[in-house]
């Protein structure tokens, strides 16, 4: 005995069309007022403040990434056991972490150079 099924694509099309109609109807009936007010997006008062914010973000991102590499290197070192390949990967992760910490420490110097270039 064979069961007959209703064709699904037709119902899918109907559902899709109904959903599209509802979206269009919602967009047309919603009341959105356009305002011509001036919006100030800049929160910094000076170029020096912007550069200090860049320095802080740069130091935070670099230190965070360096910490992630330090953690990965430590995990590989511990769980690598006697596998020389894993030990080498752990050493590379430690090197990357060291480079990240050095760059994070040099971020204020980079910002000072940018301040000299910009004249802030």
C-alpha positions in Angstrom: 0.0 0.0 0.0 1.4 3.3 -1.0 0.7 6.6 0.7 0.1 9.6 -1.3 1.9 12.8 -0.2 1.1 16.4 -1.1 3.8 18.1 -3.1 6.0 20.1 -0.8 7.4 22.7 -3.2 4.0 24.2 -3.7 3.5 24.7 0.0 7.1 26.1 0.4 6.4 28.6 -2.3 3.2 29.7 -0.7 4.9 30.1 2.7 7.7 32.0 1.1 5.3 34.3 -0.7 3.3 34.8 2.4 6.4 35.7 4.4 7.5 38.1 1.7 4.1 39.8 1.7 4.2 40.1 5.5 7.6 41.7 5.4 6.6 44.2 2.6 3.4 45.0 4.5 5.3 45.6 7.7 7.8 47.8 6.0 5.1 49.8 4.2 2.9 50.3 7.3 5.7 51.1 9.8 6.1 54.7 10.6 9.7 55.8 10.5 10.4 59.5 10.6 13.6 60.7 9.0 15.5 63.3 11.0 17.9 65.7 9.5 19.7 66.3 12.8 23.4 66.5 12.9 24.9 63.5 14.7 28.5 63.8 15.9 30.2 60.4 15.7 33.6 61.5 17.0 34.0 61.2 20.7 37.6 62.3 20.9 38.3 66.0 21.5 41.7 66.0 19.9 44.1 64.1 17.7 46.3 63.3 20.7 43.3 61.6 22.4 42.7 59.6 19.3 46.4 58.5 19.1 46.3 57.6 22.8 43.2 55.5 22.2 44.9 53.8 19.3 47.9 53.1 21.6 45.7 51.6 24.2 43.8 49.4 21.7 47.0 48.3 20.1 48.6 47.4 23.4 45.5 45.5 24.5 45.2 43.5 21.3 48.8 42.6 21.1 49.1 41.6 24.7 45.9 39.5 24.4 47.2 37.7 21.3 50.6 37.2 22.9 48.9 35.6 26.0 46.9 33.3 23.7 50.1 32.2 22.0 51.8 31.7 25.4 48.9 29.5 26.5 49.0 27.5 23.3 52.7 27.0 23.6 52.4 25.9 27.2 49.6 23.4 26.4 51.6 22.0 23.5 54.7 21.7 25.7 52.8 19.9 28.5 50.7 17.6 26.3 53.4 17.1 23.6 55.2 14.6 25.8 58.3 13.4 24.0 57.1 14.2 20.5 59.8 16.5 18.9 57.4 18.0 16.4 55.0 19.2 19.2 58.0 20.5 21.2 59.1 22.5 18.2 55.6 23.9 17.7 55.6 24.9 21.4 58.9 26.7 21.0 57.5 28.6 17.9 54.4 29.6 19.9 56.6 30.9 22.7 58.6 32.9 20.2 55.4 34.4 18.8 54.3 35.3 22.3 57.6 37.0 23.0 57.3 39.0 19.8 53.8 40.0 20.7 54.8 41.2 24.1 57.7 43.1 22.7 55.4 44.8 20.1 52.9 45.6 22.8 55.7 47.2 24.8 56.8 49.2 21.8 53.2 50.5 21.0 53.7 53.7 23.0 56.9 54.5 21.0 55.0 54.0 17.7 52.3 56.4 18.9 54.9 58.9 19.9 56.4 58.7 16.4 52.9 59.2 14.9 52.3 62.2 17.2 55.6 63.7 15.8 54.5 63.1 12.3 51.0 64.5 12.8 52.2 67.3 15.0 50.0 66.6 17.9 
